[in-house]
Amino acid sequence: MKVIYGIQEGLEVLSRELFFSDQMSNNSIEESIFKIFGRRLTPNQVVSEILSEVAKTGDEALKRYTKMIDGVDLQDIVLNKNRILEEISDLNAEVFNALRISAQRVKEFHMNTVPESWFDEAKGYGEVIRPVEKVGIYIPGGRASYPSTVLMTAIPARVAGVKEVFLATPSTGQAGINSDVLAAAHVANVDQVFNIGGAQAIAAFAYGTDTIPKVDMICGPGNLFVTIAKKMVYGQVGIDGLAGPTETLIVADDTADPRLCAADLLGQAEHDLLATPVLITTSESLVSKIMLEIDKQMESLSKKETASASIENRGVIVVVDAIDDALAIANSYAPEHLCLMIEEPWSSIDKVSNAGGVFLGENSPEVMGDYIAGPSHVMPTGGTARFNSSLGIAQFIRRTPVVSLSQSTVDELAETAVTLARLEGFDAHALAVELRVNSE
């Protein structure tokens, strides 16, 4: 990990650039595109082509791109409920139990955040809260399995009152969809599961095909091509955000346990090569202890190669003079996950202005947030926590203002409305108000 000193250097090193710029220039991606398409295309060009073809030819394009990109001859796009039950029938009871416990905590957390419609009769205004009708959830596939992400996306949608929840996820080769993901879809009461991935899945949700319905909102993380696709279809359909590489920033003082700090940094690093583990500390002596613990714990990891590369290439440790300096850097960086491993974490919570999620104290590791704490683990990355929030009820509802004025309220407000209308040069606006004033 790179070790730097002082708030100024910390702010400079952790300044933000386009959050997936590292991926955009990845030579392996360029070579992969050439191998699949036989042409030198940028990721944006690839996605644009896929979106256009799916919009034109629907299911035919889905099957064609699944063969080209994933090497899978897709027979059935839809997995019916009986097929899902068959696929998960042999699943370990312990796994099912874990999914149900996690699902219950996620549900309970989001039940506490459901807003209600309201109306003030005296003022003549209010708000009606309605959920969107159809949501499409994207779950990454391939070499990894993310049943937890199914729960963290589908359950908030259900709690919000969404009528239809669909899920798209790619096959793991000819073996089909991972049974853990299907089990999570069953626990979360997903309506339909589609055996499709990548930008083509996003296109199907955005435009609709004979098999896959057009939805109102698309949510869930994905790779570079999925992220670009979500960005391109936004406006025709809602999206939850644009997910970049995952990141955790730990603020630690001299009371922090180096074993736990190292474990949390490695927990972030093993996600992928672009994961960003960051530690900011007021204790220089803690740094060497953490580095030793990282080396020690690394040896037992099944994803040692990935974690090691992430720690080496993306890991940063900043040594500062005070916790306030650490929080200033954290607020500038706006991390997806902010962990306060300090003596009095609650005393600093009001000083945190930008973070996707905040984890207080050594008993609240970010890993618990990944699986069972309660909030959705789909949180803003790449500095977007400055203006965005974690996935929750808010992304699945529409707030519609309602106005119903009494005659007395119209009479009271008319003069002001007419003045403002004429100020902007809209005579018809003014007349529309004047005609409603009680002349008696």
C-alpha positions in Angstrom: 0.0 0.0 0.0 1.2 3.5 -0.7 1.8 5.4 2.5 1.6 9.2 2.4 1.7 11.9 5.1 -0.4 15.0 5.8 -3.8 16.3 4.8 -2.7 18.2 1.7 -1.0 15.2 0.1 -3.9 13.0 1.2 -6.4 15.3 -0.5 -4.2 15.3 -3.7 -3.7 11.6 -3.9 -7.3 10.8 -3.2 -8.7 13.4 -5.6 -11.3 12.0 -8.0 -11.2 11.4 -11.7 -13.8 9.8 -13.9 -14.7 6.8 -11.8 -14.2 4.1 -14.4 -11.4 5.7 -16.3 -9.1 2.9 -15.2 -11.4 0.4 -16.9 -11.9 2.4 -20.0 -8.2 2.2 -20.9 -7.8 -1.4 -19.9 -5.9 -3.2 -22.8 -7.4 -6.6 -21.9 -10.9 -5.1 -22.5 -9.8 -3.8 -25.9 -8.4 -7.2 -26.9 -11.5 -8.9 -25.6 -13.7 -6.7 -27.7 -11.6 -7.3 -30.8 -11.7 -11.1 -30.2 -15.5 -11.1 -29.9 -16.5 -8.5 -32.5 -13.6 -8.7 -34.9 -13.3 -4.9 -35.0 -11.5 -2.3 -33.0 -14.4 -0.8 -31.0 -14.5 1.3 -27.8 -16.7 0.1 -24.9 -19.1 2.9 -25.7 -19.4 1.8 -29.4 -19.9 -1.8 -28.3 -22.8 -0.9 -26.0 -24.3 1.5 -28.5 -24.4 -1.3 -31.1 -25.9 -3.8 -28.6 -28.6 -1.4 -27.6 -29.5 -0.6 -31.2 -29.7 -4.3 -32.1 -31.8 -5.3 -29.1 -34.2 -2.4 -29.8 -34.6 -3.6 -33.4 -34.7 -7.4 -33.1 -35.4 -8.1 -29.5 -35.0 -11.7 -28.3 -33.1 -12.6 -31.5 -30.4 -10.1 -30.6 -30.3 -11.3 -27.0 -29.6 -14.9 -28.0 -27.0 -13.8 -30.6 -25.0 -11.6 -28.2 -25.2 -14.3 -25.5 -23.6 -16.7 -27.9 -21.0 -14.2 -29.1 -20.0 -12.8 -25.7 -20.7 -15.6 -23.2 -20.4 -18.6 -25.4 -23.8 -19.9 -24.3 -26.4 -21.2 -26.7 -29.4 -19.8 -25.0 -32.5 -21.9 -25.3 -34.8 -20.4 -22.8 -34.6 -16.7 -21.8 -37.2 -17.2 -19.0 -36.8 -19.5 -16.1 -40.3 -20.5 -14.9 -41.1 -20.9 -11.3 -41.1 -24.7 -11.5 -37.6 -24.7 -13.0 -36.4 -22.4 -10.3 -37.8 -24.6 -7.5 -36.1 -27.6 -9.2 -32.8 -25.8 -9.4 -32.8 -24.9 -5.7 -34.3 -28.1 -4.3 -30.9 -29.5 -3.3 -29.6 -26.2 -1.8 -28.1 -26.4 1.6 -30.6 -25.6 4.4 -28.0 -23.4 6.1 -27.8 -21.2 2.9 -31.6 -20.9 2.8 -31.7 -19.9 6.4 -29.0 -17.3 6.0 -30.9 -15.8 3.0 -34.1 -15.6 5.0 -32.5 -14.0 8.1 -30.8 -11.4 5.9 -34.0 -10.8 3.9 -35.9 -10.2 7.1 -33.4 -7.6 8.4 -33.3 -5.8 5.0 -37.1 -5.7 5.0 -37.3 -4.4 8.6 -34.8 -1.6 7.9 -36.6 -0.4 4.8 -40.0 -0.6 6.4 -38.8 2.2 8.7 -38.1 4.4 5.7 -41.5 4.2 3.9 -43.0 7.7 3.4 -46.7 8.3 3.5 -49.0 10.5 1.4 -50.2 13.7 3.1 -52.5 16.6 2.6 -52.8 20.0 4.5 -56.5 21.1 4.0 -55.8 24.5 5.5 -53.0 25.3 3.0 -54.6 23.3 0.1 -51.6 21.3 -0.8 -50.1 17.8 -0.2 -48.3 14.9 -1.8 -49.3 11.5 -3.0 -46.6 8.8 -2.8 -46.8 6.0 -5.4 -44.3 3.2 -6.2 -43.1 2.7 -9.8 -44.9 -0.3 -11.4 -42.1 -2.4 -12.9 -38.5 -2.8 -11.8 -35.8 -4.7 -13.6 -32.9 -5.9 -11.4 -29.5 -6.7 -12.8 -27.3 -9.2 -11.0 -23.8 -9.9 -12.2 -22.9 -13.5 -13.0 -19.9 -15.2 -14.5 -17.2 -16.3 -12.1 -18.9 -14.7 -9.0 -22.2 -15.3 -7.3 -24.1 -12.4 -5.7 -27.2 -13.7 -4.0 -26.9 -11.0 -1.4 -27.4 -8.3 -4.1 -30.7 -9.9 -5.1 -31.9 -9.3 -1.5 -30.5 -5.8 -1.4 -32.3 -4.7 -4.5 -35.5 -6.7 -4.8 -36.6 -6.4 -1.1 -36.5 -2.5 -1.0 -38.5 -2.5 -4.2 -41.1 -4.9 -2.7 -41.3 -2.8 0.5 -41.8 0.3 -1.6 -44.9 -1.4 -3.2 -43.5 -2.2 -6.6 -46.0 -4.4 -8.4 -43.7 -6.4 -10.6 -40.0 -7.2 -9.9 -38.0 -8.9 -12.6 -34.4 -10.1 -12.5 -31.8 -10.6 -15.2 -28.6 -12.5 -14.6 -26.2 -14.4 -17.0 -25.5 -18.1 -17.0 -22.3 -19.4 -15.5 -21.5 -21.1 -18.8 -23.7 -24.0 -19.9 -24.3 -24.8 -16.3 -27.0 -22.2 -16.1 -27.8 -19.6 -13.5 -26.1 -20.0 -10.1 -28.6 -21.8 -7.7 -27.7 -19.4 -4.8 -28.9 -16.5 -6.9 -32.1 -18.3 -7.8 -32.7 -19.1 -4.1 -32.3 -15.5 -3.2 -34.8 -14.5 -6.0 -37.2 -17.0 -4.5 -36.8 -15.7 -1.0 -37.2 -12.1 -2.3 -40.3 -13.0 -4.2 -39.0 -11.9 -7.6 -41.7 -12.4 -10.3 -39.6 -13.6 -13.1 -35.9 -14.5 -13.7 -34.3 -14.0 -17.1 -31.2 -15.9 -18.2 -29.5 -12.9 -19.8 -26.6 -10.6 -18.9 -24.5 -7.7 -20.0 -25.5 -4.6 -21.8 -28.1 -6.7 -23.7 -30.0 -7.3 -20.5 -30.1 -3.6 -19.8 -31.3 -3.0 -23.3 -34.1 -5.6 -22.9 -35.3 -3.9 -19.7 -35.2 -0.5 -21.3 -36.9 -1.3 -24.6 -38.8 -4.5 -24.0 -38.8 -7.7 -26.1 -41.3 -10.4 -26.8 -40.1 -12.2 -23.7 -38.8 -9.4 -21.4 -41.1 -6.6 -20.4 -40.1 -2.9 -20.6 -39.6 -1.6 -17.0 -39.8 1.8 -15.4 -36.6 1.4 -13.3 -33.4 -0.5 -13.7 -31.2 -1.1 -10.7 -28.2 -3.2 -9.6 -24.5 -3.1 -10.3 -22.6 -4.6 -13.2 -19.4 -4.4 -15.2 -18.2 -1.6 -17.4 -20.5 -2.5 -20.2 -23.5 -2.7 -17.9 -22.7 0.7 -16.4 -22.3 2.3 -19.8 -25.6 0.7 -20.9 -27.4 2.1 -17.9 -26.0 5.5 -18.6 -27.1 5.4 -22.2 -30.7 4.3 -21.6 -31.2 6.7 -18.7 -34.1 9.1 -19.7 -36.0 6.3 -21.4 -36.0 4.4 -18.1 -35.0 5.3 -14.6 -31.8 4.0 -13.1 -30.5 3.7 -9.5 -27.0 5.1 -10.3 -23.8 4.2 -12.1 -21.7 1.7 -10.1 -18.0 1.9 -10.2 -15.3 -0.2 -8.5 -16.1 -0.8 -4.8 -14.2 1.2 -2.1 -13.8 1.4 1.6 -12.2 4.2 3.6 -11.2 3.5 7.2 -10.5 6.3 9.7 -8.5 4.9 12.6 -6.9 6.3 15.7 -4.4 4.7 18.1 -7.2 2.6 19.8 -7.9 0.7 16.6 -7.1 -3.0 16.4 -4.6 -3.5 13.6 -5.9 -7.1 13.0 -9.4 -5.8 12.4 -8.2 -2.9 10.2 -6.2 -5.3 8.1 -9.1 -7.7 7.8 -11.5 -4.9 6.7 -9.0 -3.6 4.1 -8.5 -7.1 2.7 -12.3 -7.7 2.7 -12.5 -4.8 0.3 -9.4 -5.7 -1.8 -10.6 -9.3 -2.6 -13.6 -7.9 -4.6 -11.7 -7.2 -7.7 -8.5 -5.7 -9.1 -10.0 -2.2 -9.1 -11.3 -2.3 -5.6 -9.9 0.6 -3.5 -8.9 0.0 0.2 -8.0 3.2 2.0 -6.9 3.9 5.6 -6.5 7.3 7.2 -4.9 7.3 10.6 -3.6 9.6 13.3 -1.3 6.8 14.6 2.0 6.3 12.6 2.8 3.2 14.7 -0.5 1.6 13.6 0.6 1.6 10.0 3.4 -0.9 10.3 1.3 -3.2 12.5 -1.5 -3.1 9.8 1.0 -3.9 7.0 2.3 -6.9 8.9 -1.3 -8.1 9.5 -2.2 -7.7 5.9 0.8 -9.9 4.8 -0.1 -12.5 7.5 -3.9 -12.6 6.7 -3.3 -12.5 2.9 -1.7 -16.0 2.9 -5.0 -17.7 3.8 -7.2 -16.0 1.2 -8.7 -18.0 -1.7 -8.6 -14.8 -3.7 -5.1 -13.9 -2.6 -3.9 -12.9 -6.1 -6.8 -10.4 -6.5 -6.5 -9.0 -3.0 -2.7 -8.6 -3.3 -3.0 -6.7 -6.6 -5.7 -4.4 -5.2 -3.7 -3.7 -2.1 -0.5 -3.0 -4.1 -2.0 -1.0 -6.9 -5.0 0.7 -5.4 -4.4 0.7 -1.6 -3.5 4.0 0.2 -2.6 4.8 3.8 -2.6 8.5 4.9 -1.1 9.6 8.1 -2.6 12.8 9.5 -2.3 14.9 12.7 -5.9 14.8 13.8 -9.2 13.0 13.2 -10.7 16.2 11.8 -8.0 16.1 9.1 -9.0 12.5 8.4 -12.6 13.4 8.1 -11.8 16.3 5.8 -10.1 13.9 3.4 -13.0 11.4 3.7 -15.6 14.1 2.9 -13.6 15.2 -0.1 -13.2 11.6 -1.3 -16.9 10.7 -0.6 -16.3 7.0 -0.2 -18.9 4.2 -0.8 -18.1 2.9 2.7 -16.7 4.9 5.6 -15.6 3.0 8.7 -14.8 5.0 11.9 -12.5 2.8 13.9 -11.9 5.4 16.6 -12.5 5.7 20.3 -15.7 7.7 20.1 -17.2 7.2 16.6 -20.6 8.7 17.5 -18.9 12.0 18.4 -17.7 12.3 14.8 -20.8 11.3 12.9 -22.0 14.9 12.6 -18.8 15.8 10.8 -19.4 13.3 8.1 -21.0 15.0 5.1 -20.2 12.6 2.2 -20.4 8.9 2.4 -22.5 6.1 0.9 -22.7 4.3 4.2 -21.1 4.9 7.6 -20.0 2.0 9.9 -19.3 3.0 13.5 -16.8 1.2 15.7 -15.1 -2.2 15.5 -18.3 -4.2 16.0 -19.8 -2.7 12.8 -17.5 -3.8 9.9 -18.6 -3.0 6.4 -18.8 -6.7 5.6 -21.8 -6.9 7.9 -23.4 -4.2 5.7 -22.6 -6.4 2.6 -24.8 -9.2 3.9 -27.1 -8.7 6.9 -26.9 -5.3 8.7 -30.1 -4.1 7.1 -29.4 -1.2 4.7 -29.0 -2.1 1.0 -25.4 -2.7 0.1 -25.9 -0.9 -3.2 -24.2 2.4 -2.3 -22.9 5.3 -4.4 -19.3 4.9 -5.6 -16.7 7.1 -7.3 -17.4 10.2 -5.2 -21.1 10.2 -6.2 -22.0 10.1 -2.5 -21.7 13.9 -2.7 -25.1 14.0 -4.4 -26.5 10.4 -4.3 -27.7 8.0 -1.7 -27.7 4.2 -1.1 -30.4 2.2 -2.9 -33.6 2.3 -0.9 -37.3 3.2 -0.9 -36.7 6.6 -2.5 -35.5 5.1 -5.8 -38.7 3.1 -6.2 -41.3 5.8 -5.5 -42.7 8.9 -7.2 -43.8 11.9 -5.2 -46.7 13.7 -6.9 -47.7 17.1 -5.5 -51.4 17.7 -5.2 -53.1 21.1 -5.1 -56.7 21.6 -4.0 -57.3 25.2 -3.1 -60.4 26.6 -1.4 -62.1 29.8 -2.7 -60.8 31.7 0.3 -57.2 30.6 -0.4 -57.5 31.6 -4.0 -58.8 35.0 -3.0 -56.0 35.4 -0.5 -53.2 34.4 -2.9 -54.5 35.8 -6.2 -52.9 39.2 -6.1 -49.5 37.7 -5.5 -49.9 35.2 -8.3 -51.0 37.9 -10.7 -48.1 40.1 -9.8 -45.6 37.3 -10.5 -47.3 36.3 -13.7 -47.2 39.9 -15.1 -43.6 40.2 -13.9 -42.7 37.4 -16.3 -44.8 38.7 -19.1 -47.6 36.1 -19.0 -50.9 37.9 -19.3 -52.9 34.7 -19.9 -51.5 33.3 -16.7 -52.6 36.4 -14.8 -56.1 36.2 -16.4 -56.5 32.6 -15.5 -56.1 33.6 -11.8 -58.2 36.8 -12.0 -61.2 34.9 -13.4 -61.2 32.7 -10.3 -61.3 35.5 -7.7 -64.5 35.9 -5.9 -65.7 39.5 -6.8 -68.3 39.7 -4.1 
